[in-house]
């Protein structure tokens, strides 16, 4: 072959992403709406049917989910853990390789949001209610031998194991979980802003299916993403509502009941609808920034009134122990600490994966202009460090209280009243009557931003990738997020919430693993164009 011929041949590493598909071509527009057919119809019908069946058969739903959740987490433990390990390795490979130089949106793209606004929205969507619900609960839970959930079986009373309860918590809120968000978010951002495909999950599979991705293979992927997002999100909304109800009882003496939780979900969903109507910049962005300021103030207060020097020193020890324990905690085989691994780790990984379409699409929408390396380092490392610091301060203070004779947090954990653990730690601090209501407001705002962001993402998927679909569609999804949370709480409580998240997280794991391959193909093609 001649030299001229070689120069004319296309580079095989550059993929052709040209498509004849036009955004919204499969949409139907009844009553002024803009709905993707059949993704919206199938998703909406199944969700409405689920709510009706669960509410009509609450005892049967409670019995089913009581069995279903532990069955899934014990059967698919190795699959979930190995899948997340693969995602962690893949993220570091991308960040350290020349592919990290690719810029989301092209070489001339500039960020739409400042670092402060970007990171605030990322945190509010990606962490949300979890910090307040689990910040005291998990470190305490993993430090009580009688609960049989000691990470790696390490006895906290033995020298060198003092931090293992916090380390076990940081493992669930650190690099491994955020790697899932990186894969989905970066994949969607590249395929949308660099390759010009619709901002929807199916677009990421163009390297595999080609033009067929706009047909039934894509319909299945997007519908599965809607279910994963909805059930993953409603788990957090249900937990948040339980914690607000417990706080109202603790601070104001309002009796906790199922009807109170239902009214809380309805009320907070109504607030979320107001945020939906305000739009991204006036709604989600503003609430996210308020949220982060309040969370930072609460954190600083707890740090300063607690044993400040000891907690700061403990943070360094937690990071060191986390690095040492990371590989053993990531190993799914030959473990004796099954209470920790099945009861918590595998549930967490399914939950993170179920959340990944929601958080991934949301951070993709707000990350144009960032390089791949910048995206990975910010989304993977920064939140992990902040989560570790938060868990060290809140969990470390609760454990310090226990060591000094106060067992309030331990008592509610042993009695498995997880929604009270934060308040039992706070009630030993000054100004409890002020700090506790502020914590309740913070939980509510986390609730609102999660619901608003989630409805935005689901609406984008069910509108075929359109980011400016009629507001009424987001109102529909925001409303049904609340209704699904109510149905799950009444039909099985915490087990139902967790079971729903796990049931969708497991099949969606296959989707995220396939996205790793598709992302690599797309980034390699983009790198060759630079």
PADOVEX-332918 format. One record per residue: x, y, z of N, C-alpha, C in turn. Coordinates in steps of 0.2 Angstrom, whole numbers, plus 5000, padded with zeros to 4 digits. Last residue first. Example, Ala and Ser with C-alpha at 12.3 -4.5 7.8 and 13.67 -1.06 7.14 Angstrom:
# residues 2
506449895035506849955036506450005039;506649725039506249785039506649845039;
END
This chain:
# residues 530
496150775094496550835097497150855093;495650655089495450715085495850785088;496050565098496350565091496250625087;495150585108495950605109496250605103;493950535103494050615105494850635105;494250405103494150435097494250515098;494450385117495050365112494950405106;493150415121493750455123494350445119;492450305116492250375114492850425116;492950195122492950195114492850275112;492750225135493350215133493450225125;491350215135491650275137492350275134;491050085132490850135128491150205129;491550025144491850005137491650065132;490750075154491450085154491750075147;489450035150489650105149490350115149;489449905155489549915148489649985146;489349935168489949905166490049915158;488049995168488650035170489250005168;487249875165487249935161487849975162;487549795176487749775169487749835164;486849865186487649865186487849835179;485549855184485849915181486649915181;485249735191485249735184485549795181;485549805205485849745202485849735194;484649905207485349915206485749865203;483349855208483549895202484249905201;483449795221483149755215483349795208;483949895229484449845227484149805221;482849985230483450005228483949955225;481949895236481749925230482449945226;482549865248482449815244482249835237;482549985255483149955253483049905248;481150005257481550055253482150025251;480749885264480549895257480949945253;481449905275481649845271481349855264;480850015281481550025279481749965274;479149975276479650025279480350015276;478149905270478749875272479249915276;477149995265477149925263477849895264;477450125269476850095271476850015270;478650145261478650155268478050115271;478150135248478650085251478650085258;477150235247476950165246477450115249;478050345249477450335253477250255253;478850335237479150335244478650315249;477850355228478250285228478550285235;477550485230477050435231477350365231;478750555227478450555234477950505235;478750525213479350505218479050505225;477650585209477650515209478250485213;477950725209477450695213477450625214;479050725200479150745206478650715211;478350685188478850635191479050655198;477450795186477250725187477750685190;478350905185477950905191477650835192;478950865173479350865179478950865185;477850895165478150825165478550815171;477651035166477150985169477450915169;478651095159478751085166478251035169;479151015143478651055147478751045155;480951005141480350985140479851025145;482351035139481851095139481151065139;483050935136483250965142482751025143;482750775129482650845128482750875135;482850635129483450675130483350755129;481550585129482050575124482650615124;480850615140480750655135481250645129;481350525150480750505147480450555142;482550595153482550525150481950515146;482050715158482550715153482550645149;481350665169481050695164481450695158;482450615177481950565174481550595169;483050735180483350685176482850635173;482050815187482350845181482650785177;481850725198481250735193481550765186;483050745204482850675202482350685197;483050875208483550855203483350785200;481950875217481950915211482450895206;482450785227481750765223481750815216;483550845231483650775228483050765224;483050965236483550965230483650895227;482250915246481950955241482450955235;483150845255482550815252482350845246;483950955259484250895255483750865252;482951025266483251055260483551005255;482750935276482150955272482450985265;483950935283483750875280483150895275;483951075287484451045282484250985279;482951075296482851115290483351095285;483550995306482850975302482751005296;484551065310484751005307484050975303;483851175316484251185310484451125306;483351105327482851125321483251145315;484551075333484151015331483651045326;485151195337485451155332485051105329;484251245347484351285341484651235335;484251155357483551175354483651225348;485651135359485251085356484551105353;486651215365486151245360485751195356;487951095367487651155369487151175363;487650915366488050975364487651035366;486850805367487350815372487850885371;486050805356485750825362486250835368;486850745346486750815346486450845353;486650605347487250635348487250715349;485250595346485550575352486250595353;485150645332484850685338485150665345;485750535325486050605325485750645331;484850425329485550425331485850495330;483550415324483650455330484450465332;483450335314483350405312483450445318;483750205319484250245315484150315314;483350115329482950175328483450225325;483849985335483750005328483250055327;484349975347483649965347483349975339;485650005344485549945346484749925345;485450145342485650105336485550035338;484950195354484550195348484750155342;486150165362485550135363485050135358;487150245356487250175356486550145357;486750375359486750355352486750275351;486750365374486150385370486150355363;487850345383487650285378487050305374;489150405390488550425387488350375382;490550375394489950355398489250375396;491550405385491450445392490850435395;491350325375491850305379491850345385;490250395369490150325372490650305377;490850515365490350515370490250445373;491650455355491950485361491450495367;490650415346491050365349491450395355;490150545342489750495345490150445349;491350595337491150625342490650585346;491550505326492050505331491750545337;490350545318490450475321490950475326;490750675315490050655318490150585321;492050665311491850715316491250695319;492050565301492550565307492350605312;491150605292491050545296491450535302;491750725287491150725290490950665295;492950665281492950715287492350715291;492350585272492850555277492850605283;491750675264491350625267491750595273;492850745259492350785263491950735267;493450645252493850675257493350705262;492550625242492750565246493050595253;492450745235491850725239492050665244;493750735229493550795234492950765238;493850625221494350635226494050685231;492850615211493050555214493450575221;492650745206492050705207492250645212;493950795204493450835208492850785210;494550695196494850715202494350745206;493650695184493750635189494050655195;493750825179493050795181493150735186;495050835176494750875181494150845184;495150735166495550725172495250775178;494250785157494150725160494450715166;493950965160494350905157494150845160;492451055158492951025162493250975158;491451095150491951135150492551105154;489951035159490251055152490851105153;489350995170490050985170490351005163;487950985172488251045175489051045174;487550865166487250925164487650995166;488250775174488450785166488150845164;487550775185488250805185488550815178;486350715181486350785184487050815183;486850595177486550635172486550705174;487250545189487750545183487450595178;486150545198486750585199487150595193;485350455190485150515192485650565193;486050345187485750375182485550445184;486450305201486950335196486650365190;485650245210485750315210486050345204;486050115208485350135207485350215206;487350125213487250105206486550125204;487050145227487450195223487350185215;486350025229486050085230486450145226;487349925227486749925223486349995224;488249965237488449965230487849965226;487449945249487750015247487850015240;487249815249486749855249486949925246;488549775251488249755245487649795244;488849835264489249845258488849835252;487749785273487949855272488249865265;487549645275487049695278487149765275;488649585269487949585266487449635268;489749645277489749645270489049635266;489349635290489549695288489449695280;489049505291488549545293488649615291;490149435287489649435282489049485285;491649425290491149485292490549485288;492349335283491949305289491449365292;492649305266492549345271492149315277;492949245254493249215260493249265266;492849385243492849315244493249295251;492749515240492149485241492149415243;493749655245493749585243493149545244;493749775250493549775243493449695241;494349765262493649785262493349775255;495749745258495349685261494549705261;495949875251495949815247495549755251;495849965262495449975256495349905252;496549965274496049925274495649915267;497450075271497750005273497149955272;496650185269497150155264497350085265;496050185282495650175276496050145270;497150225290496850155291496350135285;497350355285497850305285497550235285;496150415288496350405281496850355280;496150395302495550365298495850355291;497150485306497250405307496750375303;496650605302497250575299497350505300;495550615311495450615303496050585300;496150625323495850555321495750555314;496550755323497050705323496750635321;495250805324495650825318496250775318;494850755336494450735330494850755324;495750815345495750745345495350725338;495350955344496050925342496050855341;493950955348494250975341494850945339;492850875355493550875356493950885349;491550995351491750935352492550935354;491351125346491151105353491351035355;491951115333492151165338491951145345;491151015326491951015327492151055333;489951075327490051005330490750995331;490151195319489851195326490051125330;490551135307491051175311490751185318;489351075303489951035304490451075308;488451185302488351125307488951085308;489051255291489051285298488851235303;488951165281489651185283489651215290;487551155279487951095281488651115284;487351295275487051265282487451205284;488051285263488251335268487951315275;487351185256488051175258488351225263;486051245255486151185258486951175261;486351355247486051365254486251305258;486651285235487151335239486951345246;485451215233486151185234486651225237;484651325230484451285236485151245238;485151375218485151415224485051375230;485051265210485751295211485751335217;483651235209484151185212484851215214;483151375206482851325210483451285213;483751455197483451485203483251435208;484351365188484751415191484451445198;483251275185483851245187484251305191;481551325191482051305186482751285189;480351345198480851405197481451385192;479751225198479451285194479951335193;480451155207480451135200480251195195;480251225218480851225216480851205208;478851175220479051245219479751255216;479151045222478751065216478851135214;479651045234480051025228479751045222;478551075242479051125241479551105235;477850955239477551015237478051065237;478750865246478650855239478350925236;478450905259479150925256479150915248;477150865260477350935261477950945258;477250725258476850765254477050835254;478150685268478350675261477850715257;477250725279477950755278478150745271;476250645278476150715277476750745276;476850515280476550525274476450605273;477250535294477750525288477450545281;476050545300476450605300477050595294;475550415297475150475294475650535294;476350345305476350335298476050395294;477050445318476550395316476650395308;477650525333477850485326477250435324;477050665340477050595340477250575333;478050805344477550785340477550705339;479050865352478550815355478050795351;480050935347479450975348478850925351;481150855346481250925348480550955350;480750725344481250735349481250805351;479750745334479550715340480050725346;480550795324480050835326479750805333;481450685322481750745325481150795327;480650585316480950575323481250635326;480350655305479750635309480050625316;481550665299481250725300480650715306;481850525297482250565301481950635303;480850495288480850455294481250495299;481250575277480550585280480550555287;482450515274482450575276481750595279;482050385269482450395275482450465278;481250425258480950385264481350395270;482250475250481750515252481350485258;483150365248483350425251482850465254;482150285240482450265247482750315251;481950365229481450365235481650325241;483150345222482950415225482450405230;482950215218483550235222483450295225;481750215211481850175217482450195221;482150305200481550325204481650285211;483350255194483350315197482750325202;482850125190483350135195483350195198;481750175181481650135187482150135192;482550235171482050275175481850235181;483450135167483750195170483150235174;482450055160482850025166483150085170;482150145150481650125155481950095161;483450145143483150205146482650195151;483550015139484050045143483750105147;482349995131482449955137482949985142;482650085121482050095125482150055132;483750035115483850095119483250105123;483249915109483849915114483849975118;482249975101482049935107482649925112;483050115094482550065094482450035101;484250185094483650225094483050185094;485150085093485150115100484450155100;485350055080484850015083484750045090;486450125075485850155074485250125078;487550055087487450095082486750125081;487749975098487149955094487149995088;489050015103488849945103488349935098;489150155102489750115100489550035099;487950195109488050195101488550155099;487750195122487850135119487850135111;487450325126488150295128488250235125;486150345123486650375119487350345120;485350295133485450255127486050275123;485250395143485750335144485850295138;485450565136485050505139485450445139;485550685128485750675134485250625138;485950645110485450665116485750645123;487550685104486950635105486550665110;488750755102488150785099487550735100;489950725107489750685101489050705098;490150815117490650805112490450775106;488950815125489250875123489850875118;488550675125488150735124488450795121;489650595127489250575122488750635120;490150655139490550655132490150635127;489150645148489350715146489750705140;488950505150488450545147488650615145;490250475155490050445149489450485146;490250545167490750565162490550535155;489150485174489150555173489650575167;489650345175488950365172488950445170;490850365181490850325175490150345171;490650435193491050465188490950425181;489750355200489550415197489950445192;490650255203490050235200489750305196;491550325211491850295205491250275200;490950345223490950395218491250375212;491150215229490450235227490450295222;492550215231492150165227491550185225;492950325239493150325232492650275228;491650335251492250355248492350345241;490650275258490550345256491150375252;491150155263490550155259490350225256;492350185269492350145263491750145259;491850255280492150295275492250255268;491350145288490950195285491150235279;492550085291492050045288491550095285;493150195298493450175292492950135288;492350195310492350255305492650235298;492750075315492050085314491950145309;494150085316493850035311493050055310;494850155325494550185320494150145315;495450055334494950115337494550145331;496349965332495649955329495150005331;497449975340497549985332496849975329;496949875353497449925350497449925343;495249825354495949805354496349865351;493949865353494249865360495049855360;493449835341493649905342494049915349;493949695332493749715338493949785340;493649665315494049695320493749715326;492949595305492949565311493449595316;492849685294493449635294493449595301;491849785304492149775297492849735298;490549705313491249735314491649725307;489249665316489449705310490149735310;488649615327488949565322489049605316;488149675338487749685332488049645326;489049665348488449625348488049625342;490049765346490149685344489549645344;489949905338489649875343489649795342;490449975327490849975333490549945339;489549995317490149955316490649945322;488650085323488450025321489049975321;489450205324489250175330489050105328;489650235310490150225314490050185321;488150245306488650195304489250185308;487550355314487350285314487850235312;488150475310488250445317488050375317;487850485297488450505299488650485306;486650445291487150385292487750415296;485950565289485650505292486150445294;486850655285486450665291486150605294;487250595273487750625278487350635285;486050575265486450515268486950545274;485450675259485150655265485650605269;486750715248486050725250485950705258;487650665238487650645245487050655248;487350715225487650655226487750625233;486650845226486350785222486650715224;487550915234486850905236486550855232;488750905227488750875234487950865235;488450965215488750905215488550865221;488151095219487651055216487850985216;489451135224488851135229488351085226;490251125213490351075218489751075223;489751235206489751165203489751115208;489951345214489251325212489251255209;491351345215490951345221490251315219;491751345201491951295205491451285211;490351415191491051425195491151355199;489751345176489651365183490351375186;490051315163489451345164489351375171;491751315157491251295162490651335162;491951315139492151345145491551315150;492751235125492251235129492451275136;493751205115493551275117493051285122;493751065114494351105117494251175118;492250995120492751015115493251055118;491450945130491150995126491651025120;492650905141491950895139491650955136;494250875134493850925137493150905136;495550755137494950775133494550825137;496550715145496650785143496050805139;496450585149496250635154496250705151;497050505139496350525138496050575143;498350485144498250545140497450555138;497950425161498150415154498050485150;497450455174498150455173498350445166;496050445172496350505175497050515174;495850315167495650375163496050435166;496350235179496650235172496450295168;495350275188496050295189496450295183;494250215182494250285184494950315184;494550075183494450115176494550185177;494650055196495250045193495150085186;493250075199493750115203494350115199;492649975191492450045190493050095193;493049855198493249875191493149945189;492349875210493149875210493349885203;491049855206491249925208492049925208;491149715202490949775197491149835200;491449655214491949655209491749705204;490249685221490849705224491449705218;489249625213489149695215489849725217;489649485214489549525207489549605208;489649455227490349455223490249495217;488249465231488849505234489449505230;487049405227487449445222488049485225;486549345238486649305232487149345227;486449445248486849385250487049345243;485649545242486249565244486749505246;484449465239484849495234485549505236;484049425252484149375247484649405242;483749545259484349505261484549445256;482649585250483249625251483849585254;481549485252481949505245482549535246;480949485264481349425262481849445256;480449605265480749575271481249515269;479649615254480249655254480749625260;478549525257479049515252479649545252;478049585269478249515269478749505263;477649705263478049705269478449635269;476649665254477249705252477849695257;475749605262476049565257476749595255;475349725269475549675273475949625268;474749805258475349835262475649775266;474049815245474249755248474849765253;473849945241473249905242473449835245;475049995239474650025244474049985246;475549915229475849915235475449945241;474649945218474649875221475049875228;474950085216474250055218474249995221;476250085213476050125219475350095221;476350005202476649985208476350025214;475550085192475350015195475649995201;476450195191475750205194475450135196;477550125185477550155192476950175195;476950075173477250025178477350065185;476650195167476150145168476350095174;477850265166477350295170476850235172;478650175158478850195164478250215169;477850165146477950105150478150125157;477850305142477150275143477350205148;479150345141478750375146478150335147;479550255131479950255137479450285142;479150235117478750215123479050225130;479050405116478650345115479150285113;479350545126479650495122479150435122;478350695126478450625129478750575124;477750835129478350815124478650745127;476150915129476750885132477250865127;474950965123475551015124476150985128;474150855123473950905127474550955129;475450745116474750755118474650815123;476550715107476450775110475750785112;477950595107477250615105477050675109;479550565099479050595104478350605102;480450525090479950475092479450505097;481250645089480850615083480350565085;482050705098481250705099480850675093;483350735088483150745095482350745095;483550625075483450695077483150695083;484750515067484250525073484150595074;485750485059485250525056484650535061;487450515065486850485066486250525062;489150495068488650535064487950485064;490250445074489650445078489050485074;491550345070491050385067490350385071;493050345079492450315078491950365074;494750325077494150375077493550345075;495550225075495350235082494850295082;495750215061495250165064495150175072;495850355051496150325057495650275061;495550325034495350345040495650315046;496750345021496350295025496150335032;497750435017496950445015496550405019;498950385021498750455023497950465022;498950265013498950265020498650335023;499150325000498550285002498450285009;500350375001499850425000499150385002;501150265002501150315008500550355007;500350114996500750174995500650225001;500449945000500050005000500450065000;
END
